[in-house]
């Protein structure tokens, strides 16, 4: 029984480490969106950049709350929130990639 409990902790710790790594990637994406290389070329792209910036800012705040709360709350209770946060990151990352391909702002 103790082995399975330890496995849960390790799994949540692993997920939390992924959230911390994703936090730095989110800041890099925000920096890229603010650079001149990702300037929108038309109205549709302008709207998309606004949505991406808003989404990444919300995700950064959510990830920061998770990281801070992980020290205070039992980690097992955070597993669902961490998984949802990681899924949201993947969605925003895919949208960012699509935007970069649409505007040819990749390098």
Buried (B, 14 or more C-beta within 10 A) or exposed (E): EEEEEEEEEEBBEEBBEBBBEBBEBBEEBBEBBEEEEBEBEEEEBEEBBEEBBEBBEEBBEBBBEBBEEBEEEEBEEBBEBBBEBBEBBEEBBEBBEEBBEBBEBEE
